[in-house]
Amino acid sequence: MDRSNEKNIFTDDVKIQRALISVTDKSNIDHLASELIKCKIEIISTGGTSKLLKEKSIIVKDVSEETFFPEILNGRVKTLHPKIHGGILSRRNNQNHLDEIKQHNITEIDLIIINLYKFIETTQKTNSEYDIIENIDIGGPAMIRAGAKNHEFVTVITDPNDYSELITQIKENQSTSYAFRKYLAAKAYKLTSDYDNAITKWLSKKDDNIKHLPENISINLNKSLSMRYGENPHQKAAFYSTDDNRIGAANAKKLQGKELSYNNINDTDSAFELICEFENPAVAIIKHANPCGVAENIDINIAWEKALQTDPISAFGGIVAINRNVTLDLAKRMKELFLEVIIAPSYSAEALQILSSKANLRVLSTGSIPNPSDDGLFFKSIAGGMLVQSRDNHVLKEEQLNFVTKRKPNTKEINDLLFAWKVAKHTKSNAIIYAKNLQTTGIGAGQMSRIDSTNIATKKAIDSANLAHLKEPLTIGSVVASDAFFPFPDGLISAADAGVTAVIQPGGSIKDKEVITAANDRNIAMAFTSIRHFKH
């Protein structure tokens, strides 16, 4: 741009004489407009905003009076006109600009007060594509971006929270400071960027032909929680929320307790994502992002006792996720154990009263349970970039099981196999899950070899049985789930020696025949899923 005609002036104080107001959120707009009138600032406005201000006896000039052109296409075109954008974009210290706007009878606009059509809110309220598309704002973002670009001379207000400071500055000297205008411009571009990202995300979801990850991904992150430290005290940390409205730890309401830590949120998310897999009442106890006990039962109190039985030692200081309302009786039971976090859809008043005696215990309410089959993207940060994959939202159905052994599992075993498979999906690889009567009986997680995970799960089951003074290990009569195939028969043989009667695994190993033979030799039923659930 040729700027040779510009005067070298410092633009800290630019007198505000004309304002354009066009807002969807009309809270306090009449008060602001009244203050502007008192400061002898002329107001031009559009449609509904103009009507409201006139009803409040505030003198307003319609945009159509400024442009000498009516609003057309049911209001789709109001401000997209040189009389408006020329008044916004003209540089006050450029003589060529000043000559041109004078030639075309354009009057400068010094202040823009705009907020956008409620696109995101509309997508949350309706599936009507017509209504959603009609709430894609065009003129608003165009004016916001124009004003923000020309922030040396133009003040752009997009947030009602900035009205007060605006009024203060105008009252002091009929102008705004450059620092304030620059701050508002950055805020304006953030708004339009987020707005465009939301539209892009919605349009991408609607296109059924899009089966691949996009070439470019924009993530909108907003700091919603500062933390004392990260995984370790020497690391700084904060929680940044996205525009993903999935129900869970990220947007749960904290009812009591200390502030959440980095590890709390990470573990609580793992616990809640696991518990949403179950339709019946269920409890999951998590430690270091791995389950140490899970149970499903029509009686939520029994589910708690059975989940705790799997590994009561590891459960100390754990995270508990529940997919039902927390009752008084359940609260009393959980109160007996030191826990870091409890997360559930809701709590009875009596339960909250009981839990309140543990002031440091973090109690989170989500309101409801998310759908485990919801799609979405999963991000993992690495040095120099991000790994991105679709959410592991596969939900295994009984009819998808492929029974590969001579003996087929009975109904009880099938139910336990499907239960154990859900737990394995949310356990760090290599994952081995023993389960019986919809209760985990031993868990081995995160080992370098599958046989090590099997041995750990077996030992956990033996230790828990000893603690409970049981006559035999909990693995006797259990089923076992493996998140990936058994590469050799040794893992299955070890599980068989522990007393399991049925196995669920993906299959697909070059040693499948040997593994199946080992199962047949021990009269063990085995089902292949043809899908694995690695979790790193």
N, C-alpha and C positions, 0 to 999 in steps of 0.2 A: 504494500500500500504506500502510495506517495504521501508522505507526511511533511513535505517541505513547506506547506502553507499553514502548518500548525504553530500557534504561539506556544512558547515554552513557559507554561504556567503550571503551578502546583494546584491540583484539583481537590484539595482536602475539603473545602467548603463550597458545595454546589447548591445554590438556592433552589428550593422546591416550590414550583408554582402550579404544576399540574400533576394530577394522579389518575391512574387508570385502575379501577377496582373490578375484579371479576372472580368471585369465589364460590366454591361449592360448599365449603364449611363456613357458614355465615355467623358463627359465634363471635360476639363482640364487634362485628363489623360496623354496626350502626354507631356504637360509641366511638370507634376509630374515625369513621367518616365525619362525625360531629366535631371532633377535635381538629381534623384537617380543615373543615370549613371555618372554624374559629381562627385558624392561622392563615385564612384567606387563600387557601389552596383550592383550585378548581378541580372538580371530580368528573371524570367520564366513566361510564359503566356499561355493562351488558345485561341483557335479559332479566333473569331472576334477581340478580343483585341490584340492578337499577330499580326494579319494581319494589323491592324491600326498602331500599333507602328512601324512595319517594313516599312510601307509606309512613315512614318515620319523619316526614316533612324535611328531608335533607335534599338540598338542591343538587341535582345530578343532570349531566348531559349524556344522552344516549350515544353509544358508539356510532349508530346509524346517522345521527346528526353531525358527527365529526367527519364520517367518510362520505356522506351523501349517497349511501348505498344501504339498502335494508339487509337485515339478517336473512339468509336464505338456507334452503335445504334443511328445514326443521331445526335451524340453529347450528348446523354443522359449520357454516361459514359466518363468522361474526367479525373477528378482528384481523383476519388475514387480508390486510389492505396496506398499501404504501402510506396512507395517511397515519396509520397506527405504527407500523414498523419503521417508517422513516423518522417519526417523532421519537422513537425509542433509541434507534441506532445512530442517530446523528451525533458526531463529536463536536462538543461545544467550542473547542479551540481550533477547529479546522475551518478555514474561511470558505473553502470549496463546499463543504457540507452546509455551512450556514447560508451560502448563496443558493444552493440547490433547494433546500427546504423552503426558503423564502419564495423562490420561483414557482414552486408547486403548492404554495399555500399550506405548508405543513407546519404544525405547531409542536414544539418539543414536549415530550412526556418525561417527567423527572422521577416519578415514583410509580412503581407497579406493585399492586397488592393482589396476588393470585394464589389460589390452590386448585388442585386438579380434580377432574371427575374421579369418583371413587371406583376405580377399575378393580383393584384387589378385593375390596369389600363386595363388589358385585359378583366376582367369581366364587366367593364364599357363600353367597346367598342363593344363587341360581345356576342352573345348567343351561339356561337359554342363551344360545350363541348370539342371537339378535341383541338381547339386553347387554351382554358382555361387550360386544363390539361397539355398541352405541356409547358405552362408557370408556372408550379409548379417546382420551383428550388429544386434540390436535393443536388448536389455537393456543391453549394454555402453555404447553411446553415450548411452543415457538416463541411466545412473548417472554417467557422466563429466560430462555437461553439468550434471546436478543438483549434483554436488560442486563443479564449477568455478564455477557461479553462486554457491554458498554458500562461496566460498573464504575469506571472513573467518573461518570457523570450521572448514572441512573441507580436508584435504590430499588432493590427487588426483595419484596417481602413474601415468603411462601409459607410461613408458620405463624399462627396467631400468637404464639409465645413471644414473638419479637415485636408485637404491637407496642408494648409498654416502652421499650427502649426507643422505638421510632418516635413516639409522641414526645418523649423527654428531649431527644436531640432537636426535633423541629421547633419545639417551644423555646429552646435556648437561643437558637440563631437562624431559624427558618431553613436549616440545612442538616445534612448528615455527615459524619466524619468518613474519611476514606477507609479507615480501618474497619468501620462498621459495614460499609458497602462491600468491601472485599470479603469479609466474613459471610455476608448474606449471599454473595455470588457463589462462593464455594458450596454453601448449603443448597443453593438453587440447582447447581449442576449435579450435586449428589441426589437430589430429589428426582430430576429428570432421568438420570442414569438408572436409579432403582426402578422408576416407573417403566422405562423401556425394557429393563430386564424382566420385569413381571409379565409384560405383554409377550415378550419373546418366549418365556417359559410356558405360558398358556398356549400360544400358537403351536409350539413344538409338541406339547402333549396332545393337542387335537389332531395332529397329522399322523394317522395310523401307518403311513408309509415310512415314517422315520424309525428305522430299526437300529441305527448306529449312534454312537456318541458324537456330539457336535464337534466341529473343528475348533471352536472357541467356546469357552465357558466363563461366564461372569458370575461371581459369588458375592452376594450382598451380606456383609458381616457387620453387625452392630454390637458394640461392647455392652453387655447387659449385667455383667458381674465382675468386679475386681476381686482378686484373690491374694492372700498373703504370700503364697508361693505355689510352684507347680508340683510335679511328682516328687521333687526333693526341695528342701528349704533354700538351696542356693539358686533355684530356678524361679524366674518371674512368671506369672500366669494371670490370665483373665478368661472369662467365658464370653464368646461372641455368638450371638444368635443369628440364624439365617431366616429367610422368608419361608422355610419349610414348616408348615403348620402341623406336622405329625405330632400326635399326642405322646408325651413322654417326659423324661427328666428335664429336658431343655425348657419346657414351658409349664412345668408343674408349679403349683402354688405351695410355697413353704408355710406351713401352719405353725411351726415352732422350731426351736433348736439353733445351734451355732450356724455361722455362715458355712455354705458348702465349699468344699475344697476341690481342687483339680481331680484328685483321685475319687472323691465322693461322686462327682458328676459322671465320671467315666464308668465307675462300677455300677452306679444306679441305672444308667442307660442300658448297660448289659443285662442287668436284672429285669428291667421292665420289658425290654425287647423279648426276653425269654418267656416271661409270664404271659405275654399277649398271645402266645401260641396255643394256649389251652382254653377250651370252651367251658369246661367245668371248673368249679372252685379250685384254685391252685396256689401254692406258695413256692417261691424260689429264694434260696439264701445264696448270696454271691460273696466271694472273697477274691480280690485282685482280678476282677473281670471274669472269673470262672465260677461256675456253680459248685457249691460244696454240699448241696442238698436240695432236691425238688420233689414235690408230691402233689398229686391231684386226688381230690376226694369230695364227695357231695357235702361233707361236713368240713368247713374251712378250718376248724380247730384241729381236727384229725390230720388234715393236710399239713398244718404247721408242725405237729408232733412228729409226723413221718419224715418231713423234710429235715427237721433238726436231727433225727436219729441217724441219718446217713453219715454225718461227720460233725458231731457236736463240738469238737475241739476247734476245728477250723471256723465254725460258725461264730465264734467269739469275735466281736468287733466287725461283724459282717454287715451286709446290705440285704434287706428283706424286701421283696416285691410280692404283692398280693393282687389278684385280679378280681377281688370282690370288696364290698364294704367291710371295713374293720369294725368288728363288734366289741362290746365290753369284755366278753370272755376271752377273745383272741388277744386283745390289748393286755389283759392281765397275764396271759401266758408269755407274750413277747417281752413284757416288762422284766421278767426274771433273768433275761440274758442281756449282756452288754451289746448294743447294736449302734452302728454309726448312722444309718438311714433306714427309714421305712417309707416305701412308696406304694400308694394304692389309689384306686379311683375316688374313694370317699371313706369317711369315718363317722361313727356315731358320736354324739356329744359326750356320752359316757366314756367311750374309748379315748377320746381326746383328753378328758379329765384325768384318766389313769396315766396316759403317756406324758402328761404335763409335769408329772413328778420327776421326770428325767429331763431336766432343762436343756442339756446339751444334745439330746437326741433330735436329729433332723427328721421332721415328719412332713412328707410331701403328698399333695393331692393332685391327681390328674383330671378328675371329673369323669373320665371314661377310659376305654381300652382301645388302642389302635388295631387296625386290621393287619395281620401278619403278611397278607398277600399284596399289600400296597406296594406300588413301584416307587422308584426314586433312585437317586445316585448316592454312592458312598465314596467319600474322599479320604485319602490318607497322605499326609505330608511326608515328603522325603527331601533330602538335600537337592535343591535345584528344580523342584517341581512337585506335582501332585499325582498320585495314582488315583484313577477314577474308575469305578465299576458300578454296575447296577446293583441295587439292593438284593441281598439273598432272600427273595420272597417266595421261594418254592415251598409249597405246603403239600406234603405227601399224603395221598389217599390210599386206603386199603386196597382198592382195585388196581392200583399201580404196582403192587408188590408182585415179584416174580419168585415163586417158590421153587428152589433148585435141588432140594434134597428129597430122599425117599419119604421121610416123615414130614408131613405138613403141620405147621403150628396150629394149635387149637385157638378158639376164640379169645380165651384169656391171654394166651401168649401173644396173639396178634395185637391186642390192646396194649400190652406192655411193650411190645416192639415199637409200635407207633409212638408211645410215650417216650421211650428211651431215645428214639430218633430225633424228636423235638429238642431234647436236652443236648444231644450230641451236636446239633446244628449250632448251638450257642456256647460251645465249649472249645477252648483253644486246641488246635491240632498239635500232635496226634491225640484224638479223643476216644476214650473207651468208657462207655456208660453201662453199668449193671442196673437193672430195674426189676422190681417184682411188685405186683399189686398196685401199679401206678405210683411207685415210690422208687427213687434212686437208692440203690443199695451199695454202690461203690463207684467212684469217679476217678479216672486217670486223665490228666490233661497236660498238654504242652510239652510232651517229651520228644526227644529226637528220634526214638524208634517206637513203633506201635506195641511191641512186646513189653517195653518199659512201662507204657501207660497201662497195659493190661495188668502187669504185676502190681503197680501202685493202686489201681482200682481194687484189686483183690485184697491187698494189705489193708486198705481203708475199710473194706467190708468186714474183715476179721477183727480189726481194732474196735470198730463200732459195736460189733457183737459182744466183744469182751467187756466193753464199757457198760453195755446193757445187761450183762450177765446172761446172754442167750446161750443155748446149748450148741448151736451151730452157726457158722457164718451166714450173713444175710444173702450171700451169693447163691446159696443152695436153692435151686428152683427158680433162679432169676433168668432173665434174658440179657443179651448184651448187644449194644449198638456200637458200631465203629464208623466214624465220620468218613473214612475212605477205605478202600479195599484192604484186605489182609494180603500183604505181598508174599507171605509164606504161611504154611499151616500152623506155625508155632503159636501165633496169637490165639487162634481158635482152640488149639489143644490146651493152652494155658487156661482159657476161659472154661473149657469143658472140665478140666481138672478142678476148677473152682466151684463147679456144680451147676453151670448154666444149662438150660434145656433148649434155647432157641437163639438165633443170631440174625441181626439185620445189618447189612453192609451194602455198599454200592455195587460190588463186583467189578470185573474188568481187568483183573490181574492175569498175567500169563500163567500164574499158578492156581487159577480158579478151580481147575479140575482136581488138583491135589487138596485144596481146601475143602471142596465139596466131599471128596472121598473121606477126609478126616472127620467131617461132620457125620456122614453116613455111618462110619465105623463106630461112632459114639452115640448113635440114635438121636442126633441133634437136628432140629428143624432149622432151615436157613432160608432167608428171603433176600433177594437182591433188589435194590432200588433203582439202579442205573443212574443215580445222581449222587454226587458227593457234597460235603459241606465243610471244606477246609476253612478255617478261621485263624488268621494270624494276627 
